[in-house]
């Protein structure tokens, strides 16, 4: 691998998400796939198993809040970090979504006592949608 690329430090915002260095072996081709964040839309799909375990309200069994995150122009890791700083919520997401897109994804919180109904931070919107027995986790279909 080219040592100059291995030593290419990441921007500070990426370091906050744990990305210290970029390690690609090539500089790229210089093309443009998406010009504006509105050119690419991503929405997570919730599977039937998850849907069967949710409740519109917290119950004795469904204690973990589940949120919808709508974001534009910021990747998932940085959106979660921003939400943590503003709300104190420790959110878990299923997958990382593109920064150069408008996206809708879901997150759960380990906090069963601190529940936020809605927050609008401009490029990030968090909305409480349901409660579930367990925190969200990645599944492979």
C-alpha positions, 0 to 999 in steps of 0.5 A: 500500500502507498505509505503517503495514503496510509498517513493521510489524516482524516478531518477532525469531524471524522476523528470524532467518529473513530476514523483516524486515517484514510487507507485507499490505494488510489486517489479516485477518478474525479467524477461526480455521482451526486451533485446535491444532497437532494439527488440521493434519497435513502430510507431504511426498511423495517422488517416484519419481526421488528414490527411485530415487537413494537408498541406505540407507548412504553409498556412493561415489556416495551421499554426501549424508545425507537426514534426516526432520524431524518438527516440531510448533508451529514453522515449517520455517525456524525448525526449520532454524535451531534444528537448525543451532544444536544440531547444526552441520548446514547442512540444505536443505529442499524447502519450508516447512511450517506452524508451526501443524501437525504435519509430516514433511518431508525435508532434506539436508545439504551435510556428508558427514562430519558425520552425525547419526543421531537428535536429539530437541529436543522439538518438532523430531525429526531422523532420518537416513533415507538417503543420496543422490547429490545434495542435495535440490532442489525439483522441479515435477511 
